[in-house]
Amino acid sequence: MRLLLDTVTFLWATLDDPRLSSRAREALTDPGNDVFLSAVSAWEIAVKHSLGRLPLPGRPAQFIAAQRSLHGIQSLPLEEGSALYVTHLPDLHGDPFDRILICQAIVHGLALVTPDHQIAQYPVRIIW
C-alpha cells in the first residue's frame, strides 16, 4: 500500500507520541508499504516552527531529513497537477495544507494517514 502522512501523523510517529493510533503505527512500520511525506508538510512544519507554534528537537530542515531517513519515509514533491486538483474539491475543509494533501492523495492514489475526521468527507482512503 502507498501511504501519505498528514503533517501531525509524521510528527506523532517520529516523536513517538501516544496519540498515534495503533492502526496507523502498524501501517507505517509495515515493510510492504511505501510511506511518503509531502513537501507541503515540510512547508507547514517550517512555517509553524518559525512562528513559535511548533517546538522541535532541532531545526526543521535537519529534523525532517533525519526523521525521513530514520523511518524510511520518501519525499513527495508538490507538482502542478496536484496543486490544480484543488479546483475539484468541495469546500469542506478550511485548512489549505490539508486540502493540498487531499489533492496529492487523490492524484497519486495514496491512502492518507490522518486523525482528521473532516478529511473523510473527501473521496480519499483514510487510515487511522
matplotlib code that plots the C-alpha trace (Angstrom):
import matplotlib.pyplot as plt

x = [0.0, 1.1, 0.7, 0.8, 1.3, -0.6, 1.7, 0.5, 0.9, 4.5, 5.2, 3.4, 5.1, 8.6, 8.3, 6.7, 3.6, 1.0, -1.8, -0.7, -3.2, -2.1, -3.6, -1.5, 1.6, 1.2, 0.7, 3.8, 6.0, 4.8, 7.8, 5.3, 4.1, 5.6, 5.4, 5.5, 5.8, 4.7, 6.8, 3.6, 4.0, 7.6, 6.5, 3.8, 6.3, 8.8, 6.1, 4.7, 8.2, 9.2, 6.1, 7.0, 3.9, 5.8, 8.8, 11.1, 14.2, 16.2, 15.9, 13.1, 15.4, 17.6, 14.8, 12.7, 15.5, 16.8, 13.4, 12.5, 15.8, 15.4, 11.9, 12.3, 9.8, 10.1, 9.6, 6.7, 7.1, 4.1, 3.6, 1.3, -1.4, -1.9, -2.0, -4.6, -6.7, -7.9, -10.4, -12.2, -12.6, -15.8, -15.0, -15.5, -12.1, -10.7, -7.0, -5.1, -2.3, -4.8, -6.6, -3.4, -2.5, -6.0, -5.3, -2.0, -3.5, -6.3, -4.0, -1.3, -3.7, -2.4, -4.1, -3.9, -2.8, -4.6, -6.6, -8.6, -12.1, -13.1, -10.8, -13.0, -15.6, -13.5, -13.0, -9.7, -8.9, -8.2, -6.1, -6.3]
y = [0.0, 3.6, 6.0, 9.7, 11.1, 14.0, 16.5, 15.7, 12.0, 12.5, 14.4, 11.9, 9.0, 10.4, 11.9, 8.6, 10.4, 8.1, 9.8, 7.9, 5.1, 1.5, 1.0, 4.0, 2.8, -0.7, 0.7, 2.9, 0.1, -2.5, -3.1, -3.8, -0.2, 2.8, 5.8, 9.4, 12.9, 15.7, 18.8, 20.6, 19.1, 20.1, 23.6, 23.5, 22.3, 25.1, 27.8, 26.7, 26.3, 29.8, 31.3, 29.6, 27.3, 24.1, 23.3, 20.7, 19.0, 20.7, 22.9, 21.8, 21.1, 18.8, 17.3, 16.4, 14.9, 12.9, 11.5, 10.7, 8.8, 7.0, 5.9, 5.1, 7.9, 9.2, 12.8, 13.6, 16.9, 19.1, 19.2, 21.3, 18.5, 18.1, 21.9, 22.4, 19.5, 21.7, 23.2, 19.8, 19.7, 20.9, 23.5, 21.1, 21.7, 25.1, 24.2, 24.8, 22.4, 19.6, 20.4, 20.0, 16.8, 15.5, 16.5, 14.7, 11.6, 11.6, 12.3, 9.8, 7.1, 7.2, 6.4, 9.4, 8.5, 11.1, 11.6, 14.4, 13.2, 16.1, 14.7, 11.6, 13.8, 13.6, 10.7, 9.6, 6.5, 7.2, 5.1, 5.8]
z = [0.0, -0.7, 2.2, 2.5, 6.0, 7.3, 9.0, 12.5, 11.8, 10.7, 13.9, 16.2, 14.5, 14.6, 18.1, 19.4, 20.6, 22.2, 20.2, 17.1, 16.6, 16.7, 13.1, 11.8, 13.6, 12.1, 8.6, 9.0, 10.1, 7.6, 5.3, 2.4, 2.5, 0.7, 3.0, 1.8, 3.4, 1.2, 0.6, 1.8, 5.2, 5.3, 4.5, 7.2, 9.8, 8.8, 8.9, 12.3, 13.8, 12.6, 14.2, 17.5, 17.4, 16.9, 19.1, 17.6, 18.9, 16.1, 13.1, 10.7, 7.7, 9.8, 11.8, 8.8, 6.8, 9.7, 10.6, 7.0, 6.7, 10.0, 9.3, 5.6, 4.5, 1.0, 0.0, -2.3, -4.2, -5.0, -8.7, -10.8, -11.3, -7.6, -7.0, -9.7, -8.5, -5.6, -8.1, -8.0, -4.2, -2.5, 0.2, 3.2, 4.9, 5.5, 6.1, 2.9, 3.9, 4.4, 1.1, -0.9, 0.9, -0.1, -3.7, -3.6, -2.2, -4.8, -7.8, -6.7, -5.5, -1.9, 1.3, 3.7, 7.3, 9.4, 12.6, 10.9, 10.5, 8.3, 5.6, 5.4, 3.6, 0.5, -1.9, -0.4, 1.6, 5.3, 7.6, 11.3]

ax = plt.figure().add_subplot(projection="3d")
ax.plot(x, y, z, "-o")
ax.set_aspect("equal")
plt.show()
